[in-house]
Amino acid sequence: MNNNYNFSDQALLNGLLEGRDEIILELYRGCFGTVRHYVLSNNGSEEDVKDLFQDALMVIFQKARRNELQLSCSLNTYIYS
């Protein structure tokens, strides 16, 4: 695995599509801190962090559900970028 998670990227995507709580928690555990640090370092607020992270997960969910998500990097990198 080349990510910060205990699951492969494909397992994370599948779990997200299935609405599995443990996968959503794993995504938060693996990437939220990095996103938080970036946003706060650029004058964002805690609320901005939460909104941005939730929006990123929703975009991933929607693209994956429509079979439009093509990762050319790790899921962690995709979320961060």
Secondary structure, DSSP 8 states (H G I E B T S, - for coil): --SSSSS-HHHHHHHHHHT-HHHHHHHIIIIIHHHHHHHHHTT--HHHHHHHHHHHHHHHHHHHHTT----SS-HHHHHH-
